[in-house]
Amino acid sequence: MLRTEMRDGFLAGLPIALGYLSVSFGVGILASKAGMSVLEASMLSLTNVTSAGQAAGIEIIAAGGSLIEIIITQLVINIRYSLMAISLSQKLDDSCTLPHRFLISYGITDEIFAMAAGREKDVSPPYMYSMIAVSVFGWVLGTFLGATAGEVLPAGLTGAMGIMLYGMFIAIVVPAAKKSRKILIVSAIAIALSCLFHYVLTFVTSGFAVIICALAASLAGAILFPVDDDEENA
């Protein structure tokens, strides 16, 4: 039973790890450009398994932002993981005691949550630990390779490779925006606000600009496109 669960978790996490390997390479490049060492970049990925959160955090660090900016930015960007954890708690089997739940919470990402939630049967601690371990290994390894490349490759090449992470964000947003006018409008609002802070309201630090853009776009989406009871219950 233990071996089967660990094997299933490993197989479920393997494609996640391969995907993370390429994405976190861009995180490593970004960290290297911000002046972080290979060890610092790798430890950042080991302790914070969140692509958008890490990218925002690295940019704030590079801009000399304050600790409070980093804290609020991470809270805004990563609060969805709390909701995922609450939802996933209904999927855990009876052997998943409170200590197990605390440990599993470390590795709840969008992809791991989707894989666990989509499993036909309940998930066990060995299954989750195995899937998280292989996924995090891919994430940290990619960051390590990216940061190492950032130190040895020419600046022009690493600058071009640094857009990999942003390319991933575009790949996520564009298909969804093509299918939903609501997502398109909310994304456009966030982009417009970001440009406003970058070119006009330059006195606002990058950290607070990210926070304001995310909150303002979310609020605009809630006001313009409220979810009625029928949609909520669907």
N, C-alpha and C positions, 0 to 999 in steps of 0.2 A: 504493500500500500504506500509506504513512504517513498520507495524508489519510483513507483509509478507516478506519484504526484510530483516528485522532483523532476522526473523526465518530462512530464507534460508541461510543467512550468518552464523548463529550459527550452523546449520546442516552441512554446508560445512567445517566449522572450527573444528568441534568436532573430527573427525578422525585425523586431523593435531595435535590437542592438545594432544590426546592420544599418538601419535607417539613422539611428543616433550617431553612428560613426561618421557619416558624411556631414550631418548637420553640426555636430559639435566641433568638427574641424574648423568651421567658420567661427565658432565661439573662441577657439584657441587662437586663431589669427587675430580676432578682435582684441582679445586679452593681451596678446603680444604687442599689438600696435599701441595699446594703452599703457605700456611700460611694465606689464606684469611678467614675472619670470615663469618658466615652464612649470615649476613646482607650485607657484601661487595659482596659476590658471587651472592646473589639475586638481588642486585642493578645492578650488571654487566649484568645479564641476562635481566633485565627490560629495560636497556638503550642500549643494544647491542644484538639484536636478530639474532645472526649468529654463528652457531656451530663451523665452521672452524676458523672464526675470533676470537672467544672467546678462543678456545683452543690454538691458536698461541699466542694470547695476554697474556694469563695466563702463558704460558711457558716463554715468554720474561720477564714478571714481576718476575717470580720465579728465573730466571737467572740473575736478576739485570740489564736488558737491558735498553737502553736509550729511552726517549720519541720519538725521531725521528725514532728509529727502529719500535716502535709500530705503529706510524703513517703510515710509508711506508708499513709495513706488512699489515695493515688493508686496505690500498688503493689497494694493489695488490690483496688481497684475495676477497675483497668485491666490487670491481669496477663493477662486473657483475650485481649488483643490480641496478646500474644506467641505464644499458641497458634494464633491465626488466621494470623499471619504464617508460622509453621512450616508450617501446612497449605497456605497459598496459594503457598508457594515451590515446591510440586509442580505448580502450575498455570502457572507462568511459562514463557515460551518461551526458546529458547536465546540470544536476543539480550539477555536480562536479566542483565547482568553484576553483579558485587558492588556497584559504585557505584549502579547503577539500583535494586538491592534496598534499599539504605540509604535512598534518596530515596523510594521507594514506601512504605517502612515508616511514614513520617510520616503518610500518609493512610489507613491501614487502620482502618476503623471497621466496626461490625456490618453496616451497609447496603452499604458498598463491598465488604466481604469477600463478602457473600452474592451480590452482583451478579457479581463476578469469578469466584467459585467455581461459579456456576450457568451460566456461559457455556459453550457447546458446545465451542469450541476454546480452545487455550491463549491466555493474555493476554500482550500485548506492553507494553513501556514506554510507547509513545505512547498506547495504550489506557488504561493505568492513570493516566498523568499527566493526560490529558484528563478522565477521570472524577473524579479527585481534585480537580482545579482547579475545576471547576464546582460540585462538592459543597461544597468549603471556602468558595468565594465565597458560596454561599447561607447557610452557617453564620455567616460573619463579618458578612454584610449584615444578617441577622436580629438578631444581637447588637447591631450598631451602631444599628439602628432601635429595638430594645427599650431600650437604654441611653439613647438620645436621648429616647424617650417618657418614661422614668423621671425625666428631669430637668425636663420641661416639663408633664407631666400632674399632676393633683391626687394627693396621697398616697393617698387612699381608692381611686381608680381603679387606680393602679399596684399597690396592695396586692392588689386583686382579680385583676388580670392576672398577678400573680406566681405564681399557682397553676397556670398553664399547663404549666410544666415537670413539676410533680408529677402533673398530670392525665395527662401522657404516660406516666409511670412506672406509674400505675394502669391505664392502657389496655393496657400491656404485660403486667402481672402478672395482672390479673383473668381474661382469657380463658384464660391458661395454667393458672391455679389452678382454673378450672371444669372443665378437662379432666383435670387430674392432682391426685389427693389428696396426693401427695408434695410438689408445689410449694405447695399450699395450706397444708400443715402447716409447711413450712420458712418460708414467708412469714409465717405467724402467729407463729412463734417470733421472727423478726426484729422484727416489730411489737411484740410483748410486751416484748422486751428494750429496744427503743427507748423505749417508754413508761416502763419501769422507770428508765432512766437520766434521762429528762426530768423525771419527777415525784418520784422517790425518791433515786436516787444522783446528786444534782445536783452533787456535788463533782467528778465526772468530766467533763472537758471534752468538748465536742461532737465534736471530732476523734477522740479515743480511743473515744468512745461508738460512733461509726460503725464504727471498726475492730473493736471487740469484738463488736458486733452482727453484722457481716458474717461474721467468722470463726466465731463461736459457732453461727450459723444454718447455715453451710456444714458445720461439723463435725457438728452434729446430723443434718443430712440424710445425711451420709456414714455415720453410725452406724445411723440408723433405716432408711435405704433404700439399702443397699449394692447396687452393680450386679454381678450375677453374670456369669460368663463368657459365657453364652448371649446375654444382653442386649448385652454389650460387643461381641460379634462380629456382632451382627445388622446 
